[in-house]
Amino acid sequence: MAYIGRFGQSEEYRREELIRVIEHSVEKLTLQELEALYYDMSTKNYINDQY
């Protein structure tokens, strides 16, 4: 059971690390690149515009 707990923590850490890398990369995109990314993600249902 202890192994599962540690695995969950490392998985959460990896998730947070990936989010930081993606956020940093997105901040550097141009408006056209952001629009293209938005379109691609929305057509794949990764984005839900209903807040």
ModelCIF file with pLDDT and N, C-alpha, C, O atoms, coordinates in Angstrom:
data_MODEL
#
_entry.id   MODEL 
#
_entity.id                         1 
_entity.type                       polymer 
_entity.pdbx_number_of_molecules   1 
#
_entity_poly.entity_id                      1 
_entity_poly.type                           'polypeptide(L)' 
_entity_poly.nstd_linkage                   no 
_entity_poly.nstd_monomer                   no 
_entity_poly.pdbx_seq_one_letter_code       MAYIGRFGQSEEYRREELIRVIEHSVEKLTLQELEALYYDMSTKNYINDQY 
_entity_poly.pdbx_seq_one_letter_code_can   MAYIGRFGQSEEYRREELIRVIEHSVEKLTLQELEALYYDMSTKNYINDQY 
_entity_poly.pdbx_strand_id                 A 
#
loop_
_entity_poly_seq.entity_id 
_entity_poly_seq.num 
_entity_poly_seq.mon_id 
_entity_poly_seq.hetero 
1 1  MET n 
1 2  ALA n 
1 3  TYR n 
1 4  ILE n 
1 5  GLY n 
1 6  ARG n 
1 7  PHE n 
1 8  GLY n 
1 9  GLN n 
1 10 SER n 
1 11 GLU n 
1 12 GLU n 
1 13 TYR n 
1 14 ARG n 
1 15 ARG n 
1 16 GLU n 
1 17 GLU n 
1 18 LEU n 
1 19 ILE n 
1 20 ARG n 
1 21 VAL n 
1 22 ILE n 
1 23 GLU n 
1 24 HIS n 
1 25 SER n 
1 26 VAL n 
1 27 GLU n 
1 28 LYS n 
1 29 LEU n 
1 30 THR n 
1 31 LEU n 
1 32 GLN n 
1 33 GLU n 
1 34 LEU n 
1 35 GLU n 
1 36 ALA n 
1 37 LEU n 
1 38 TYR n 
1 39 TYR n 
1 40 ASP n 
1 41 MET n 
1 42 SER n 
1 43 THR n 
1 44 LYS n 
1 45 ASN n 
1 46 TYR n 
1 47 ILE n 
1 48 ASN n 
1 49 ASP n 
1 50 GLN n 
1 51 TYR n 
#
_struct_asym.id          A 
_struct_asym.entity_id   1 
#
loop_
_ma_qa_metric.id 
_ma_qa_metric.mode 
_ma_qa_metric.name 
_ma_qa_metric.software_group_id 
_ma_qa_metric.type 
1 global pLDDT . pLDDT 
2 local  pLDDT . pLDDT 
#
_ma_qa_metric_global.metric_id      1 
_ma_qa_metric_global.metric_value   85.39 
_ma_qa_metric_global.model_id       1 
_ma_qa_metric_global.ordinal_id     1 
#
loop_
_ma_qa_metric_local.label_asym_id 
_ma_qa_metric_local.label_comp_id 
_ma_qa_metric_local.label_seq_id 
_ma_qa_metric_local.metric_id 
_ma_qa_metric_local.metric_value 
_ma_qa_metric_local.model_id 
_ma_qa_metric_local.ordinal_id 
A MET 1  2 41.00 1 1  
A ALA 2  2 45.00 1 2  
A TYR 3  2 51.00 1 3  
A ILE 4  2 53.00 1 4  
A GLY 5  2 56.00 1 5  
A ARG 6  2 54.00 1 6  
A PHE 7  2 57.00 1 7  
A GLY 8  2 62.00 1 8  
A GLN 9  2 69.00 1 9  
A SER 10 2 86.00 1 10 
A GLU 11 2 90.00 1 11 
A GLU 12 2 90.00 1 12 
A TYR 13 2 91.00 1 13 
A ARG 14 2 92.00 1 14 
A ARG 15 2 92.00 1 15 
A GLU 16 2 94.00 1 16 
A GLU 17 2 94.00 1 17 
A LEU 18 2 94.00 1 18 
A ILE 19 2 96.00 1 19 
A ARG 20 2 97.00 1 20 
A VAL 21 2 97.00 1 21 
A ILE 22 2 96.00 1 22 
A GLU 23 2 97.00 1 23 
A HIS 24 2 98.00 1 24 
A SER 25 2 97.00 1 25 
A VAL 26 2 97.00 1 26 
A GLU 27 2 97.00 1 27 
A LYS 28 2 98.00 1 28 
A LEU 29 2 98.00 1 29 
A THR 30 2 98.00 1 30 
A LEU 31 2 98.00 1 31 
A GLN 32 2 98.00 1 32 
A GLU 33 2 98.00 1 33 
A LEU 34 2 97.00 1 34 
A GLU 35 2 96.00 1 35 
A ALA 36 2 97.00 1 36 
A LEU 37 2 96.00 1 37 
A TYR 38 2 95.00 1 38 
A TYR 39 2 94.00 1 39 
A ASP 40 2 95.00 1 40 
A MET 41 2 94.00 1 41 
A SER 42 2 92.00 1 42 
A THR 43 2 92.00 1 43 
A LYS 44 2 93.00 1 44 
A ASN 45 2 91.00 1 45 
A TYR 46 2 91.00 1 46 
A ILE 47 2 88.00 1 47 
A ASN 48 2 80.00 1 48 
A ASP 49 2 73.00 1 49 
A GLN 50 2 62.00 1 50 
A TYR 51 2 58.00 1 51 
#
loop_
_atom_site.group_PDB 
_atom_site.id 
_atom_site.type_symbol 
_atom_site.label_atom_id 
_atom_site.label_alt_id 
_atom_site.label_comp_id 
_atom_site.label_asym_id 
_atom_site.label_entity_id 
_atom_site.label_seq_id 
_atom_site.pdbx_PDB_ins_code 
_atom_site.Cartn_x 
_atom_site.Cartn_y 
_atom_site.Cartn_z 
_atom_site.occupancy 
_atom_site.B_iso_or_equiv 
_atom_site.pdbx_formal_charge 
_atom_site.auth_seq_id 
_atom_site.auth_comp_id 
_atom_site.auth_asym_id 
_atom_site.auth_atom_id 
_atom_site.pdbx_PDB_model_num 
ATOM 1   N N  . MET A 1 1  ? 0.813   -1.200 0.000   1.00 41.00 ? 1  MET A N  1 
ATOM 2   C CA . MET A 1 1  ? 0.000   0.000  0.000   1.00 41.00 ? 1  MET A CA 1 
ATOM 3   C C  . MET A 1 1  ? 0.859   1.269  0.000   1.00 41.00 ? 1  MET A C  1 
ATOM 4   O O  . MET A 1 1  ? 0.481   2.258  -0.628  1.00 41.00 ? 1  MET A O  1 
ATOM 5   N N  . ALA A 1 2  ? 1.997   1.264  0.684   1.00 45.00 ? 2  ALA A N  1 
ATOM 6   C CA . ALA A 1 2  ? 2.849   2.443  0.733   1.00 45.00 ? 2  ALA A CA 1 
ATOM 7   C C  . ALA A 1 2  ? 3.355   2.807  -0.657  1.00 45.00 ? 2  ALA A C  1 
ATOM 8   O O  . ALA A 1 2  ? 3.505   3.985  -0.982  1.00 45.00 ? 2  ALA A O  1 
ATOM 9   N N  . TYR A 1 3  ? 3.616   1.793  -1.474  1.00 51.00 ? 3  TYR A N  1 
ATOM 10  C CA . TYR A 1 3  ? 4.094   2.057  -2.832  1.00 51.00 ? 3  TYR A CA 1 
ATOM 11  C C  . TYR A 1 3  ? 3.058   2.819  -3.642  1.00 51.00 ? 3  TYR A C  1 
ATOM 12  O O  . TYR A 1 3  ? 3.402   3.737  -4.387  1.00 51.00 ? 3  TYR A O  1 
ATOM 13  N N  . ILE A 1 4  ? 1.803   2.447  -3.501  1.00 53.00 ? 4  ILE A N  1 
ATOM 14  C CA . ILE A 1 4  ? 0.725   3.128  -4.235  1.00 53.00 ? 4  ILE A CA 1 
ATOM 15  C C  . ILE A 1 4  ? 0.663   4.597  -3.823  1.00 53.00 ? 4  ILE A C  1 
ATOM 16  O O  . ILE A 1 4  ? 0.481   5.475  -4.667  1.00 53.00 ? 4  ILE A O  1 
ATOM 17  N N  . GLY A 1 5  ? 0.813   4.860  -2.535  1.00 56.00 ? 5  GLY A N  1 
ATOM 18  C CA . GLY A 1 5  ? 0.795   6.239  -2.059  1.00 56.00 ? 5  GLY A CA 1 
ATOM 19  C C  . GLY A 1 5  ? 1.918   7.059  -2.663  1.00 56.00 ? 5  GLY A C  1 
ATOM 20  O O  . GLY A 1 5  ? 1.700   8.190  -3.098  1.00 56.00 ? 5  GLY A O  1 
ATOM 21  N N  . ARG A 1 6  ? 3.107   6.502  -2.693  1.00 54.00 ? 6  ARG A N  1 
ATOM 22  C CA . ARG A 1 6  ? 4.252   7.216  -3.279  1.00 54.00 ? 6  ARG A CA 1 
ATOM 23  C C  . ARG A 1 6  ? 4.066   7.393  -4.775  1.00 54.00 ? 6  ARG A C  1 
ATOM 24  O O  . ARG A 1 6  ? 4.409   8.440  -5.325  1.00 54.00 ? 6  ARG A O  1 
ATOM 25  N N  . PHE A 1 7  ? 3.524   6.377  -5.438  1.00 57.00 ? 7  PHE A N  1 
ATOM 26  C CA . PHE A 1 7  ? 3.290   6.480  -6.882  1.00 57.00 ? 7  PHE A CA 1 
ATOM 27  C C  . PHE A 1 7  ? 2.306   7.599  -7.171  1.00 57.00 ? 7  PHE A C  1 
ATOM 28  O O  . PHE A 1 7  ? 2.493   8.364  -8.117  1.00 57.00 ? 7  PHE A O  1 
ATOM 29  N N  . GLY A 1 8  ? 1.264   7.699  -6.366  1.00 62.00 ? 8  GLY A N  1 
ATOM 30  C CA . GLY A 1 8  ? 0.282   8.762  -6.554  1.00 62.00 ? 8  GLY A CA 1 
ATOM 31  C C  . GLY A 1 8  ? 0.903   10.131 -6.378  1.00 62.00 ? 8  GLY A C  1 
ATOM 32  O O  . GLY A 1 8  ? 0.571   11.061 -7.113  1.00 62.00 ? 8  GLY A O  1 
ATOM 33  N N  . GLN A 1 9  ? 1.806   10.270 -5.406  1.00 69.00 ? 9  GLN A N  1 
ATOM 34  C CA . GLN A 1 9  ? 2.458   11.552 -5.193  1.00 69.00 ? 9  GLN A CA 1 
ATOM 35  C C  . GLN A 1 9  ? 3.356   11.904 -6.368  1.00 69.00 ? 9  GLN A C  1 
ATOM 36  O O  . GLN A 1 9  ? 3.350   13.044 -6.834  1.00 69.00 ? 9  GLN A O  1 
ATOM 37  N N  . SER A 1 10 ? 4.120   10.947 -6.847  1.00 86.00 ? 10 SER A N  1 
ATOM 38  C CA . SER A 1 10 ? 5.009   11.244 -7.962  1.00 86.00 ? 10 SER A CA 1 
ATOM 39  C C  . SER A 1 10 ? 4.206   11.516 -9.235  1.00 86.00 ? 10 SER A C  1 
ATOM 40  O O  . SER A 1 10 ? 4.624   12.314 -10.075 1.00 86.00 ? 10 SER A O  1 
ATOM 41  N N  . GLU A 1 11 ? 3.070   10.864 -9.378  1.00 90.00 ? 11 GLU A N  1 
ATOM 42  C CA . GLU A 1 11 ? 2.207   11.110 -10.532 1.00 90.00 ? 11 GLU A CA 1 
ATOM 43  C C  . GLU A 1 11 ? 1.649   12.539 -10.481 1.00 90.00 ? 11 GLU A C  1 
ATOM 44  O O  . GLU A 1 11 ? 1.597   13.233 -11.497 1.00 90.00 ? 11 GLU A O  1 
ATOM 45  N N  . GLU A 1 12 ? 1.240   12.958 -9.299  1.00 90.00 ? 12 GLU A N  1 
ATOM 46  C CA . GLU A 1 12 ? 0.730   14.324 -9.133  1.00 90.00 ? 12 GLU A CA 1 
ATOM 47  C C  . GLU A 1 12 ? 1.831   15.347 -9.383  1.00 90.00 ? 12 GLU A C  1 
ATOM 48  O O  . GLU A 1 12 ? 1.588   16.382 -10.005 1.00 90.00 ? 12 GLU A O  1 
ATOM 49  N N  . TYR A 1 13 ? 3.033   15.066 -8.906  1.00 91.00 ? 13 TYR A N  1 
ATOM 50  C CA . TYR A 1 13 ? 4.163   15.959 -9.149  1.00 91.00 ? 13 TYR A CA 1 
ATOM 51  C C  . TYR A 1 13 ? 4.442   16.076 -10.645 1.00 91.00 ? 13 TYR A C  1 
ATOM 52  O O  . TYR A 1 13 ? 4.666   17.177 -11.148 1.00 91.00 ? 13 TYR A O  1 
ATOM 53  N N  . ARG A 1 14 ? 4.430   14.965 -11.349 1.00 92.00 ? 14 ARG A N  1 
ATOM 54  C CA . ARG A 1 14 ? 4.668   14.969 -12.799 1.00 92.00 ? 14 ARG A CA 1 
ATOM 55  C C  . ARG A 1 14 ? 3.586   15.767 -13.513 1.00 92.00 ? 14 ARG A C  1 
ATOM 56  O O  . ARG A 1 14 ? 3.875   16.502 -14.457 1.00 92.00 ? 14 ARG A O  1 
ATOM 57  N N  . ARG A 1 15 ? 2.344   15.626 -13.066 1.00 92.00 ? 15 ARG A N  1 
ATOM 58  C CA . ARG A 1 15 ? 1.230   16.373 -13.656 1.00 92.00 ? 15 ARG A CA 1 
ATOM 59  C C  . ARG A 1 15 ? 1.452   17.876 -13.488 1.00 92.00 ? 15 ARG A C  1 
ATOM 60  O O  . ARG A 1 15 ? 1.301   18.636 -14.444 1.00 92.00 ? 15 ARG A O  1 
ATOM 61  N N  . GLU A 1 16 ? 1.805   18.299 -12.294 1.00 94.00 ? 16 GLU A N  1 
ATOM 62  C CA . GLU A 1 16 ? 2.070   19.716 -12.030 1.00 94.00 ? 16 GLU A CA 1 
ATOM 63  C C  . GLU A 1 16 ? 3.245   20.224 -12.856 1.00 94.00 ? 16 GLU A C  1 
ATOM 64  O O  . GLU A 1 16 ? 3.213   21.345 -13.365 1.00 94.00 ? 16 GLU A O  1 
ATOM 65  N N  . GLU A 1 17 ? 4.273   19.407 -12.987 1.00 94.00 ? 17 GLU A N  1 
ATOM 66  C CA . GLU A 1 17 ? 5.440   19.780 -13.777 1.00 94.00 ? 17 GLU A CA 1 
ATOM 67  C C  . GLU A 1 17 ? 5.051   19.979 -15.246 1.00 94.00 ? 17 GLU A C  1 
ATOM 68  O O  . GLU A 1 17 ? 5.482   20.944 -15.876 1.00 94.00 ? 17 GLU A O  1 
ATOM 69  N N  . LEU A 1 18 ? 4.250   19.078 -15.782 1.00 94.00 ? 18 LEU A N  1 
ATOM 70  C CA . LEU A 1 18 ? 3.807   19.199 -17.174 1.00 94.00 ? 18 LEU A CA 1 
ATOM 71  C C  . LEU A 1 18 ? 2.946   20.435 -17.376 1.00 94.00 ? 18 LEU A C  1 
ATOM 72  O O  . LEU A 1 18 ? 3.071   21.116 -18.394 1.00 94.00 ? 18 LEU A O  1 
ATOM 73  N N  . ILE A 1 19 ? 2.090   20.729 -16.434 1.00 96.00 ? 19 ILE A N  1 
ATOM 74  C CA . ILE A 1 19 ? 1.252   21.933 -16.522 1.00 96.00 ? 19 ILE A CA 1 
ATOM 75  C C  . ILE A 1 19 ? 2.123   23.176 -16.568 1.00 96.00 ? 19 ILE A C  1 
ATOM 76  O O  . ILE A 1 19 ? 1.872   24.073 -17.373 1.00 96.00 ? 19 ILE A O  1 
ATOM 77  N N  . ARG A 1 20 ? 3.148   23.248 -15.714 1.00 97.00 ? 20 ARG A N  1 
ATOM 78  C CA . ARG A 1 20 ? 4.047   24.417 -15.709 1.00 97.00 ? 20 ARG A CA 1 
ATOM 79  C C  . ARG A 1 20 ? 4.760   24.563 -17.054 1.00 97.00 ? 20 ARG A C  1 
ATOM 80  O O  . ARG A 1 20 ? 4.877   25.674 -17.570 1.00 97.00 ? 20 ARG A O  1 
ATOM 81  N N  . VAL A 1 21 ? 5.236   23.463 -17.622 1.00 97.00 ? 21 VAL A N  1 
ATOM 82  C CA . VAL A 1 21 ? 5.945   23.519 -18.907 1.00 97.00 ? 21 VAL A CA 1 
ATOM 83  C C  . VAL A 1 21 ? 4.995   23.979 -20.006 1.00 97.00 ? 21 VAL A C  1 
ATOM 84  O O  . VAL A 1 21 ? 5.356   24.813 -20.837 1.00 97.00 ? 21 VAL A O  1 
ATOM 85  N N  . ILE A 1 22 ? 3.790   23.439 -20.010 1.00 96.00 ? 22 ILE A N  1 
ATOM 86  C CA . ILE A 1 22 ? 2.809   23.825 -21.034 1.00 96.00 ? 22 ILE A CA 1 
ATOM 87  C C  . ILE A 1 22 ? 2.424   25.293 -20.887 1.00 96.00 ? 22 ILE A C  1 
ATOM 88  O O  . ILE A 1 22 ? 2.355   26.016 -21.881 1.00 96.00 ? 22 ILE A O  1 
ATOM 89  N N  . GLU A 1 23 ? 2.174   25.739 -19.664 1.00 97.00 ? 23 GLU A N  1 
ATOM 90  C CA . GLU A 1 23 ? 1.832   27.150 -19.438 1.00 97.00 ? 23 GLU A CA 1 
ATOM 91  C C  . GLU A 1 23 ? 2.940   28.063 -19.933 1.00 97.00 ? 23 GLU A C  1 
ATOM 92  O O  . GLU A 1 23 ? 2.671   29.065 -20.595 1.00 97.00 ? 23 GLU A O  1 
ATOM 93  N N  . HIS A 1 24 ? 4.164   27.730 -19.621 1.00 98.00 ? 24 HIS A N  1 
ATOM 94  C CA . HIS A 1 24 ? 5.306   28.542 -20.047 1.00 98.00 ? 24 HIS A CA 1 
ATOM 95  C C  . HIS A 1 24 ? 5.394   28.599 -21.572 1.00 98.00 ? 24 HIS A C  1 
ATOM 96  O O  . HIS A 1 24 ? 5.674   29.655 -22.140 1.00 98.00 ? 24 HIS A O  1 
ATOM 97  N N  . SER A 1 25 ? 5.160   27.487 -22.222 1.00 97.00 ? 25 SER A N  1 
ATOM 98  C CA . SER A 1 25 ? 5.224   27.433 -23.684 1.00 97.00 ? 25 SER A CA 1 
ATOM 99  C C  . SER A 1 25 ? 4.088   28.218 -24.325 1.00 97.00 ? 25 SER A C  1 
ATOM 100 O O  . SER A 1 25 ? 4.293   28.916 -25.318 1.00 97.00 ? 25 SER A O  1 
ATOM 101 N N  . VAL A 1 26 ? 2.894   28.106 -23.761 1.00 97.00 ? 26 VAL A N  1 
ATOM 102 C CA . VAL A 1 26 ? 1.727   28.802 -24.309 1.00 97.00 ? 26 VAL A CA 1 
ATOM 103 C C  . VAL A 1 26 ? 1.895   30.310 -24.213 1.00 97.00 ? 26 VAL A C  1 
ATOM 104 O O  . VAL A 1 26 ? 1.453   31.043 -25.098 1.00 97.00 ? 26 VAL A O  1 
ATOM 105 N N  . GLU A 1 27 ? 2.529   30.777 -23.147 1.00 97.00 ? 27 GLU A N  1 
ATOM 106 C CA . GLU A 1 27 ? 2.739   32.218 -22.972 1.00 97.00 ? 27 GLU A CA 1 
ATOM 107 C C  . GLU A 1 27 ? 3.562   32.826 -24.101 1.00 97.00 ? 27 GLU A C  1 
ATOM 108 O O  . GLU A 1 27 ? 3.465   34.028 -24.352 1.00 97.00 ? 27 GLU A O  1 
ATOM 109 N N  . LYS A 1 28 ? 4.357   32.031 -24.775 1.00 98.00 ? 28 LYS A N  1 
ATOM 110 C CA . LYS A 1 28 ? 5.227   32.529 -25.844 1.00 98.00 ? 28 LYS A CA 1 
ATOM 111 C C  . LYS A 1 28 ? 4.575   32.497 -27.226 1.00 98.00 ? 28 LYS A C  1 
ATOM 112 O O  . LYS A 1 28 ? 5.154   33.011 -28.184 1.00 98.00 ? 28 LYS A O  1 
ATOM 113 N N  . LEU A 1 29 ? 3.385   31.906 -27.352 1.00 98.00 ? 29 LEU A N  1 
ATOM 114 C CA . LEU A 1 29 ? 2.741   31.776 -28.655 1.00 98.00 ? 29 LEU A CA 1 
ATOM 115 C C  . LEU A 1 29 ? 2.166   33.108 -29.128 1.00 98.00 ? 29 LEU A C  1 
ATOM 116 O O  . LEU A 1 29 ? 1.769   33.951 -28.323 1.00 98.00 ? 29 LEU A O  1 
ATOM 117 N N  . THR A 1 30 ? 2.129   33.280 -30.440 1.00 98.00 ? 30 THR A N  1 
ATOM 118 C CA . THR A 1 30 ? 1.480   34.462 -31.028 1.00 98.00 ? 30 THR A CA 1 
ATOM 119 C C  . THR A 1 30 ? -0.029  34.253 -30.992 1.00 98.00 ? 30 THR A C  1 
ATOM 120 O O  . THR A 1 30 ? -0.507  33.156 -30.702 1.00 98.00 ? 30 THR A O  1 
ATOM 121 N N  . LEU A 1 31 ? -0.763  35.304 -31.288 1.00 98.00 ? 31 LEU A N  1 
ATOM 122 C CA . LEU A 1 31 ? -2.224  35.208 -31.328 1.00 98.00 ? 31 LEU A CA 1 
ATOM 123 C C  . LEU A 1 31 ? -2.664  34.167 -32.356 1.00 98.00 ? 31 LEU A C  1 
ATOM 124 O O  . LEU A 1 31 ? -3.559  33.367 -32.083 1.00 98.00 ? 31 LEU A O  1 
ATOM 125 N N  . GLN A 1 32 ? -2.049  34.172 -33.520 1.00 98.00 ? 32 GLN A N  1 
ATOM 126 C CA . GLN A 1 32 ? -2.420  33.195 -34.554 1.00 98.00 ? 32 GLN A CA 1 
ATOM 127 C C  . GLN A 1 32 ? -2.135  31.767 -34.101 1.00 98.00 ? 32 GLN A C  1 
ATOM 128 O O  . GLN A 1 32 ? -2.925  30.859 -34.361 1.00 98.00 ? 32 GLN A O  1 
ATOM 129 N N  . GLU A 1 33 ? -1.019  31.572 -33.432 1.00 98.00 ? 33 GLU A N  1 
ATOM 130 C CA . GLU A 1 33 ? -0.683  30.237 -32.922 1.00 98.00 ? 33 GLU A CA 1 
ATOM 131 C C  . GLU A 1 33 ? -1.659  29.807 -31.832 1.00 98.00 ? 33 GLU A C  1 
ATOM 132 O O  . GLU A 1 33 ? -2.061  28.645 -31.774 1.00 98.00 ? 33 GLU A O  1 
ATOM 133 N N  . LEU A 1 34 ? -2.039  30.750 -30.967 1.00 97.00 ? 34 LEU A N  1 
ATOM 134 C CA . LEU A 1 34 ? -3.012  30.448 -29.923 1.00 97.00 ? 34 LEU A CA 1 
ATOM 135 C C  . LEU A 1 34 ? -4.365  30.092 -30.518 1.00 97.00 ? 34 LEU A C  1 
ATOM 136 O O  . LEU A 1 34 ? -5.022  29.157 -30.060 1.00 97.00 ? 34 LEU A O  1 
ATOM 137 N N  . GLU A 1 35 ? -4.784  30.835 -31.537 1.00 96.00 ? 35 GLU A N  1 
ATOM 138 C CA . GLU A 1 35 ? -6.054  30.538 -32.183 1.00 96.00 ? 35 GLU A CA 1 
ATOM 139 C C  . GLU A 1 35 ? -6.030  29.157 -32.836 1.00 96.00 ? 35 GLU A C  1 
ATOM 140 O O  . GLU A 1 35 ? -7.012  28.419 -32.764 1.00 96.00 ? 35 GLU A O  1 
ATOM 141 N N  . ALA A 1 36 ? -4.921  28.810 -33.467 1.00 97.00 ? 36 ALA A N  1 
ATOM 142 C CA . ALA A 1 36 ? -4.793  27.493 -34.089 1.00 97.00 ? 36 ALA A CA 1 
ATOM 143 C C  . ALA A 1 36 ? -4.834  26.393 -33.027 1.00 97.00 ? 36 ALA A C  1 
ATOM 144 O O  . ALA A 1 36 ? -5.485  25.363 -33.208 1.00 97.00 ? 36 ALA A O  1 
ATOM 145 N N  . LEU A 1 37 ? -4.133  26.626 -31.922 1.00 96.00 ? 37 LEU A N  1 
ATOM 146 C CA . LEU A 1 37 ? -4.129  25.659 -30.831 1.00 96.00 ? 37 LEU A CA 1 
ATOM 147 C C  . LEU A 1 37 ? -5.531  25.513 -30.240 1.00 96.00 ? 37 LEU A C  1 
ATOM 148 O O  . LEU A 1 37 ? -5.989  24.402 -29.976 1.00 96.00 ? 37 LEU A O  1 
ATOM 149 N N  . TYR A 1 38 ? -6.196  26.631 -30.039 1.00 95.00 ? 38 TYR A N  1 
ATOM 150 C CA . TYR A 1 38 ? -7.560  26.622 -29.512 1.00 95.00 ? 38 TYR A CA 1 
ATOM 151 C C  . TYR A 1 38 ? -8.490  25.830 -30.433 1.00 95.00 ? 38 TYR A C  1 
ATOM 152 O O  . TYR A 1 38 ? -9.267  24.995 -29.969 1.00 95.00 ? 38 TYR A O  1 
ATOM 153 N N  . TYR A 1 39 ? -8.406  26.093 -31.731 1.00 94.00 ? 39 TYR A N  1 
ATOM 154 C CA . TYR A 1 39 ? -9.253  25.394 -32.689 1.00 94.00 ? 39 TYR A CA 1 
ATOM 155 C C  . TYR A 1 39 ? -8.985  23.890 -32.639 1.00 94.00 ? 39 TYR A C  1 
ATOM 156 O O  . TYR A 1 39 ? -9.917  23.087 -32.596 1.00 94.00 ? 39 TYR A O  1 
ATOM 157 N N  . ASP A 1 40 ? -7.721  23.522 -32.643 1.00 95.00 ? 40 ASP A N  1 
ATOM 158 C CA . ASP A 1 40 ? -7.352  22.111 -32.621 1.00 95.00 ? 40 ASP A CA 1 
ATOM 159 C C  . ASP A 1 40 ? -7.854  21.431 -31.347 1.00 95.00 ? 40 ASP A C  1 
ATOM 160 O O  . ASP A 1 40 ? -8.405  20.331 -31.398 1.00 95.00 ? 40 ASP A O  1 
ATOM 161 N N  . MET A 1 41 ? -7.661  22.088 -30.216 1.00 94.00 ? 41 MET A N  1 
ATOM 162 C CA . MET A 1 41 ? -8.086  21.493 -28.952 1.00 94.00 ? 41 MET A CA 1 
ATOM 163 C C  . MET A 1 41 ? -9.603  21.434 -28.833 1.00 94.00 ? 41 MET A C  1 
ATOM 164 O O  . MET A 1 41 ? -10.143 20.478 -28.276 1.00 94.00 ? 41 MET A O  1 
ATOM 165 N N  . SER A 1 42 ? -10.294 22.443 -29.350 1.00 92.00 ? 42 SER A N  1 
ATOM 166 C CA . SER A 1 42 ? -11.758 22.432 -29.251 1.00 92.00 ? 42 SER A CA 1 
ATOM 167 C C  . SER A 1 42 ? -12.377 21.387 -30.171 1.00 92.00 ? 42 SER A C  1 
ATOM 168 O O  . SER A 1 42 ? -13.394 20.787 -29.823 1.00 92.00 ? 42 SER A O  1 
ATOM 169 N N  . THR A 1 43 ? -11.778 21.159 -31.344 1.00 92.00 ? 43 THR A N  1 
ATOM 170 C CA . THR A 1 43 ? -12.319 20.134 -32.241 1.00 92.00 ? 43 THR A CA 1 
ATOM 171 C C  . THR A 1 43 ? -12.079 18.726 -31.696 1.00 92.00 ? 43 THR A C  1 
ATOM 172 O O  . THR A 1 43 ? -12.781 17.786 -32.068 1.00 92.00 ? 43 THR A O  1 
ATOM 173 N N  . LYS A 1 44 ? -11.087 18.583 -30.817 1.00 93.00 ? 44 LYS A N  1 
ATOM 174 C CA . LYS A 1 44 ? -10.807 17.289 -30.187 1.00 93.00 ? 44 LYS A CA 1 
ATOM 175 C C  . LYS A 1 44 ? -11.497 17.171 -28.821 1.00 93.00 ? 44 LYS A C  1 
ATOM 176 O O  . LYS A 1 44 ? -11.282 16.210 -28.082 1.00 93.00 ? 44 LYS A O  1 
ATOM 177 N N  . ASN A 1 45 ? -12.323 18.163 -28.507 1.00 91.00 ? 45 ASN A N  1 
ATOM 178 C CA . ASN A 1 45 ? -13.070 18.203 -27.245 1.00 91.00 ? 45 ASN A CA 1 
ATOM 179 C C  . ASN A 1 45 ? -12.179 18.233 -26.012 1.00 91.00 ? 45 ASN A C  1 
ATOM 180 O O  . ASN A 1 45 ? -12.563 17.722 -24.960 1.00 91.00 ? 45 ASN A O  1 
ATOM 181 N N  . TYR A 1 46 ? -10.988 18.827 -26.130 1.00 91.00 ? 46 TYR A N  1 
ATOM 182 C CA . TYR A 1 46 ? -10.124 19.039 -24.976 1.00 91.00 ? 46 TYR A CA 1 
ATOM 183 C C  . TYR A 1 46 ? -10.515 20.308 -24.242 1.00 91.00 ? 46 TYR A C  1 
ATOM 184 O O  . TYR A 1 46 ? -10.164 20.497 -23.077 1.00 91.00 ? 46 TYR A O  1 
ATOM 185 N N  . ILE A 1 47 ? -11.255 21.189 -24.939 1.00 88.00 ? 47 ILE A N  1 
ATOM 186 C CA . ILE A 1 47 ? -11.678 22.463 -24.376 1.00 88.00 ? 47 ILE A CA 1 
ATOM 187 C C  . ILE A 1 47 ? -13.197 22.479 -24.334 1.00 88.00 ? 47 ILE A C  1 
ATOM 188 O O  . ILE A 1 47 ? -13.864 22.113 -25.301 1.00 88.00 ? 47 ILE A O  1 
ATOM 189 N N  . ASN A 1 48 ? -13.727 22.905 -23.208 1.00 80.00 ? 48 ASN A N  1 
ATOM 190 C CA . ASN A 1 48 ? -15.161 23.075 -23.062 1.00 80.00 ? 48 ASN A CA 1 
ATOM 191 C C  . ASN A 1 48 ? -15.408 24.545 -22.776 1.00 80.00 ? 48 ASN A C  1 
ATOM 192 O O  . ASN A 1 48 ? -15.038 25.037 -21.710 1.00 80.00 ? 48 ASN A O  1 
ATOM 193 N N  . ASP A 1 49 ? -16.025 25.250 -23.707 1.00 73.00 ? 49 ASP A N  1 
ATOM 194 C CA . ASP A 1 49 ? -16.227 26.686 -23.575 1.00 73.00 ? 49 ASP A CA 1 
ATOM 195 C C  . ASP A 1 49 ? -17.296 27.070 -22.554 1.00 73.00 ? 49 ASP A C  1 
ATOM 196 O O  . ASP A 1 49 ? -17.433 28.248 -22.222 1.00 73.00 ? 49 ASP A O  1 
ATOM 197 N N  . GLN A 1 50 ? -18.033 26.122 -22.065 1.00 62.00 ? 50 GLN A N  1 
ATOM 198 C CA . GLN A 1 50 ? -19.088 26.433 -21.088 1.00 62.00 ? 50 GLN A CA 1 
ATOM 199 C C  . GLN A 1 50 ? -18.476 26.441 -19.701 1.00 62.00 ? 50 GLN A C  1 
ATOM 200 O O  . GLN A 1 50 ? -18.163 25.391 -19.139 1.00 62.00 ? 50 GLN A O  1 
ATOM 201 N N  . TYR A 1 51 ? -18.310 27.626 -19.159 1.00 58.00 ? 51 TYR A N  1 
ATOM 202 C CA . TYR A 1 51 ? -17.722 27.773 -17.826 1.00 58.00 ? 51 TYR A CA 1 
ATOM 203 C C  . TYR A 1 51 ? -18.750 27.477 -16.833 1.00 58.00 ? 51 TYR A C  1 
ATOM 204 O O  . TYR A 1 51 ? -18.484 27.537 -15.632 1.00 58.00 ? 51 TYR A O  1 
#
